[in-house]
Amino acid sequence: MARLAAVVWFALVAWPAWIRGGTTVFSQTPLPVLAATLAVLACSRSTIGKRILCDPLLYLSLAFITLLWVQWWNAGRVLFFDPLQEIWRYSDPQRAGWPSAFTRAEAAEMIRWFMPAAVMALVIRARTWTPTQIRRCWRGLTINAALIGLGGIVQRAVGYHFFPYTRDIDVQIFASFGYPNHAASFFALTTALAAGLWVHDVLDTQPRRIGRVIGSSVVLIINFAATQLTLSRAGILMGWLLLGLGGGWVLARAWKQLSPANRVNWAAATVAVMLSLAMLVGAYGFEDIRHELSTLRDRETGSVVDGFAEAAGGNRILLVQAAVQIWREAPWVGVGGWGYRYLLPYTQPEDGWGWTREDGRANVHNDFLQFLAEFGIIGTGLLLAGLGVMLRPLWQRDQEGQLVLLADPLPAFACIGCALVLLHSQIDLPFRSPAILLTWISALAGAGRLNIQQRTSSSELPTLNYEKGIG
């Protein structure tokens, strides 16, 4: 039963990544069915069901999904001309004062996003799988991402769109994602998981299998190359920041405890991976990457600081200001899923709203503010409370009072990847893609379970033998 649940879980995470990042109705339709199947399979064991019932995340999730359901149930606001005020405006919902959305189809999309994510987090936290099985699931995710990334690399080389639902997009895309910054966050996260698995395989004190090390190296190389070849400035920077933080972890945590022979092996493996990365990226996009990074400098002053300010300024400031203004209309329960794009033009002067109809203006490019505007204080508060519950296991300390997270490369690298995506969400919209949302939840919840497994160990580098279950 656990194996079948793992297969359903993998399908739930992998499927939307192949179909435009899960941003189409077609890609989202199977998600609630797969999530319900996963819940049934997991709860078929009474111990798992009891753990889920005792998990505070269950009740936070139920409260949030209830809010989304009421928004869907009370949806239906239409644009009309008010003859008394002589303005165009949207009608009130059928039940004024209740949570609402503009259309039921769009409100249902929110349920298709967050209900599977909640089920996935609950199932992983309920100790459905042993740490070994979690590691295998993560390995499957990174291999799946590598296949998508490889398709994107070949797509760049031959100029043909292999992936469905991307052939009608005229702007720059990468692989199966219709938005380069979505691809950037996705591959940055899977690169973090792949890097954790690679470090685990190289450092494993059990008899090392050279084939596994080579395999994890190839997966890491492709995932990292994909972050660069998205030609997203955020992806390029996140990729190198990840390598820097990961290298810092190795030097601070593992290097001193390695034997001289293992240090040589580690250095050789690192050099081989870096050279392979350089050749792959250089062959297919070095000039494009250099051109993209050059745009970080201000055209007039040449300053990187001014370049960042220019990228973050302009219309993005107006989008943020509009989100705050829209939130004030319904501060407690929000204006409903996708409601921001309907009200954005009405936050602008009468003679200055035309730009709001351009591509990319349906989102704030700040996920926190968009959720605040659409779900209100109550909905966003429930999301933040759920995040807090998921973060709690990551602060476990061992018998010597040290953070367990720092001892194990798997949760450590997963948390680095999750943190980078969370940081990216403050200037873009990674959590508006179910593929990223579900992968992020899998990484964070899985890191919490692995972290609890190691909490009774000492501050010495663990043996990385995860065969023992987690209870």
N, C-alpha and C positions, 0 to 999 in steps of 0.2 A: 504493500500500500504506500509506503514511504517513497519507493521508486516511482510509482505512478504519480504521486503528488509532485515529485521533483520534475517529472516530464511536463506536467501541466504548468507548474511554476515557470519552467524555462520557456514554454510556448507563450505564456503571458508576457514575459519580458522581451523575448526575441521578436515576436510577431510585429509589433508596431515599429520597431527599428528598421524593418525592411520596407515598410510602406509609409514613406514620407514622414517618418518620425512620429507616426500616430496622429497626425494633424488632420486626417480626412475621416469622414464618417465611416467609410468602408473599413479603414484600419481599426477603428474604435469599436465597431459592432461586436466582434467576438470577445472583447475584454471582459464585460460583466459576466458572460457565460463561463469563461475560463476561470474568473475569480470565484464564482459561485461553486464551480466544480472543485477548485482547490480547497475552498472552505469545507465542503462536504467530506472530501477525502481526509483532510487534516483532523476534522472533528469526529471521524469514525473511531478514533482512539479516545476513550473517555478521559485519559490523563491530559491529552492535548486540549480537549474541550474545557476541562476544568481550569487549565492554565489561562486559556483565552478569557474565560469568565472572570478570572481574578486580575486581569490586566487592565489598568486604568485607561490604556490607549483604546480599548474597546468602547468605552462609554464616551470618551471624547470623540471618537470616530462616528459613533451613532448620532451624537448631537449634531456634528457637522453635516453628515449626510442628510439628517432630517431637515436642517436649514436649506440645503440644496434642493431637497424634494419639495419643500413648501414654496421655494422660488419657482420651481417648475410648475407646480400645481396652480399658482397664482399668476402665471405669466400671461402676457397679452396687453401690450401697450402700443397704441397706434399713433402715428403722426397725423395731426389735423390742424387746420387754421382756426384759431380762436378769434371770432369776429369782434368780441368785446375788447380784447387787448390788442387786436390787429397784429398778431404774431403767430408763427408756426410753433407748435409745442406738442409734446407727447401726452397722451391721455393718462390718467391715473389707472393703476391696476384694478381689477374687478373688486378686490377687497382691500380698500385703502388702509394703510397702516400695517399690513402684513408684508412679510418678505415677498418679493416678486422679481420677475425678470421680464425682458422685452418679448422674447419668443420662447415657446416651449422647446423647439428644436435645439436652440443654443443652450438653454438651461439644462437640457438632458445631457449635453456634452460634458458639463461639469461633473455630473454623476458618473459618466463613463470614465472620467479621469481619476476621480478621487476614491470611488468605491473599490476598484481593484487595488489601488495603492494601499488602502487601509487593510484589506484582506491580506495582502502580501506581508505587510509589516507584522500583523498579528500572528500569522502562521510561522514566520521565522522566529519571532520572539518567544513563541510557545515551545521552542526546542523540538520542532518537528524533525529536524535533521541533526546528525552529529556534526562536529566541526569538520571532519573529513568530507562529509557530504556537502557542506557549505562551500568548502574549498573547490570541490568538483563542480558545483553549480557556478561559482565564479569563473572557473576555468572555461566552462561552456560559454558563459557570457562573453569573455574576452575573445574566444575563438570565433564566435558569431560576429562580434564587432570587427575582427580582423578580416573576415570574409567580405563584410560590407565595405570596409576600408579598401581592401584590395580591388573590389569592383570599382570603387571611386577612383583609385589610382589608374586602373586600366581605362576607365571612362575618360579621364583627363588626357591619356596618351592617344586614344583613337577618336575622341570627340563624339562618341555615341552614348546616348542615355540608355543604360541597361535596365534601370529600375522603373517600375510602374509609378504612375502619378507624378512623374517629374518631367516627362517629355513635353508637357505643355507650358513649361516655365521658361521664359525668355531670359531671366536674370541669372546671375552666377549661382550655381548649385554645387553640391558635392555629394557623390554617392546617392543614397536613397533619401537624403534630406533636401527639402526645397528651400531651406534657409541656412546659409553657411554658418551662422552663429549657433544654430541648434546643433549642427554637425560638430562644431568646435567643442561645445560643452559635453556632448555625448562621448566623443573620442578622448577628451581629456579625462573623463571619469573612467572609461574602460582602460585607458593607458595606466591610470593609477592602480587599478586592480591587477592589470598585467604586470606592472612593475613589482607589486607586492608578491605576486606568485613567482616571478623570476628570482627575486631576492630569497624567497622561501626555498626554492629549488636549489639555488647555489649554496645556501647556508645549511641546508638540511643535514643533520648529523647522522641520519640513517644512510644505509648504502645508497650512494648517488647513482641515478640512472642518467647517463649522458644524453640519451634520447629525449628525456623529459626536459633537461636543461636547454637543449637545442630547440625543442618545440616551443618552450615558453619564451625563448629569445626571439624566435621568428614572430610570435604573436605580439610581443612587446614592440618590436621594430615596426611592424605594420600599423599598429594602433598609434604609435607616436608619429610616424610619417603622416598618417591621416590627419592628426591635429594640425600639422604644418600645411598640408596641401588643401585644407579647407579654404586657405587664403583669408581666414578670419584673423584679424589682429589679436582678438581675445584668445583664439585657439593657439596661435603661435606663441604668445606670451605665456599662456597657461602650461603649454607643453614644456617649455624650458624652465619655468618656475617649479613645475613638478619634479623635473630631473634634479634641480638644485636642492629642493627640500628633501627628496629621496636620498640624494648623495650625502646630505648632512646627517640624515638618520643613520646611514650605514657607518659613517665615520664616527659618530658619537656613540653608537650603540654596539656595533658588531666588530669594527676593525680591530680594536684592542684585544678582543677575545679570540681572534683567529690565529692559527699557527702560521709560521712563516710560509709553509707550503701552500696553505689555503689562501694566504694573502696574494701569492703569485697567481693562483688559479682565479681568484676574484678579479685581480687587476687585468688578467688576460681576457676574461669573459667580458669585462666592462669595455675594454678597448675594442674587442671584436664587435660588440653591439653598437658602440658609437660610430665606428667606421662604416658599418652596414647602414646605419641611419643616415650618415652623411652622404653615402653613395646613392641611396634610394631617393632621399629628398633632393639632392643636387641634380639627379638625372631628370626629375619630373617637375621641378618647380622652384629652383633656387632663385632665378631672376624675378619670378612673380612674387616670391616671399620677400625678397629684398625691396621690391617696389612697394609692397603693402606696408612693410615696416617704415619705409621712408615717409609715409603719410602721417606717421605719428609726430613728425616735426612740423611746427608752424611754417607755412609757406613764406611768410615775410621775415620773421625773426630767427627761424631755424631752431627754436627752442622746443625740446620735448615736452616741457611743462606746459607751454602755450599750446602745443599740439593736442595734448590730452584735454586741456580746457576747451579748445575749439570743438573737439569731437563730442565732449559731454555737454556743450552749450547749445546755443541756437534753439531749434525746435524741441530738443529734448527737455530743456528747461520748461518750455511752454507745456509739454506733455505732463510733466510732473506737477506743475502748478494746476493744470486742469484736473488731474486726478484728485488733488486735495480739495478742490472746489466741488467736484462731483461727490466725493465722500461726505462732505458737509450736508448734502441733500438728504442722505439716508445714513447717518453715522453709525447706527447700531447694527443694521442688517444688510446694508449695501444696496446697490441698484441691480443686482443680479448678474449672472455670468454673461460676459460679453456686453454688459450694459455700458461700459466706458465708451465704446466707439460710437454709440448712438448719441450720447450727451456731449461728447467732445466739441462739436461745432458750436454748441450753445454756450460754451464757456468763453468764446472769443468775441471780439468786436464784430458788429454787423458787416463791416467792410473788410474784415481780415480773417475770415474763417476758411477760405478756399483751400489752404494748404492742408487742412485736416482731412481732406478726402484723398490725399496722396497715398500710395502704397506704404504700408508699415505704420500707419497712424491708428490702427485698431488697438494697439497696445501701448502701455506707458513706457515700456523698456525699463521697468523697475517692477519686478514681480510682487514685492511686498506692497507697494502702493496700489498696484492693480487689484490685488486680493483685498486690500483695505477698502477700495472704492466699490468693489463688486460684492464682497461678503460682509463688509462692515466690521465694527469692533468685535462683535460676537463671533463671526466666522473666522476672522483672522486670529482672534484670541484663542479659539479652539485649535487652529492649526499650530500656533506657537506653543500651546500647552502640549500638544501631541509631540512636537519636535523636542520639547524639554524632556518628556518621558523617554523618548528614544535615545537622547544624549546621556541620560543618567548612567547607564551601564558603562559608558566610556570613561567615567571618572572613578572607576574602581581602583583601589590601591592594594598593593601586595602586603605581605607581612612586615616589610621594612618601610612602608609608607610611601613607596614610589608608585607613580602612575603605571598601571599594567600596560596601558596603550603603547608606551614607549618601548616595551620589551619584544613585541611581536610585529614583524613586517606586514602581515596580512591586514589586521585592523588599522595599523598605523598608516599604511599607504591608502587604504580605503577612505580613511578620514581626511587625508590630505586631498584626495580627489573630490570628496563631498564638500569640503571647505572651499575649494576653488570654484565649483559650480555655484555654491551659495554666494560667493563673492561676485561671480559673473552675473547673478540674478539681480544685483543692485544696479546694473547698467544695461541689462538686456532682459530676455524673456525665456530662459532655458526651461522653467517649470511650466511653460505653456505647451510643452511637447510631452505626451505620455511616455514616449520611449525614454526620455531623460528622467522623468519623474519616477518611473517604475525601476529603472536601473539604479537611481540614486537611493531609493527606499531599500532596494535589495542590498546595496553596499553598506548603508548606515545600519540597518537592522542586523545584517550579518556580522558587521564589525562588533556590535554590541554583544552578540552571542559568543564570538571568539574571545572577546575581552574578558567576559565572565569566566570562561574556561581557564584562563591563565591567572586569575586573581589570587590563587593560593600559592603561586610559584614565587621564587625569590627574584631579586633584581638581576640575577645572572641571565645571560641570553638563553632562552628556552631551547629545549632539544627539538622543538617543532614537530614532536610526535603527537598528532592529534587523533590517534585512533580511538582514544577513550571518549565515550559519549559525554554529553553535557547534561545528562539526567533527565 
